[in-house]
């Protein structure tokens, strides 16, 4: 099948590349964290995180997710384990599963990060996803 429309066809599933205008999507709410979903494809997802000055997200960990945080604008502190990392534009921080991490915007402007998340897959889930793909159904 021709794929001149940017899509890839496998069985009945059609996957398309996605382009995002981050500036148009961006917003910062008064809630402790603004999370703006970008995409989700199987175990891989991305979102924008926005913290207004003074906002923080308590330290936490994920049992089954590896995360990468790229600072796009502003500055703040990313806590990873016992380390406090000052993170400004151009900083990228990888946080493996099970590692405690948190965030605090201690700057004077909104702090914008892009989070890219990979969820670890286990055999049972992988087999279920393969079956759904075979049947032409989306598996999330």
Secondary structure, DSSP 8 states (H G I E B T S, - for coil): ---TTSEEEETTEEEE-----HHHH----SSS-EEEEEEEETTEEEEEEEE-TT-EEEEE--SSEEEEEEEEES-EEEEETTEEEEE-TT-EEEE-TT--EEEE--SSS-EEEEEEEEE---HHHHHHHHHHHHTT----
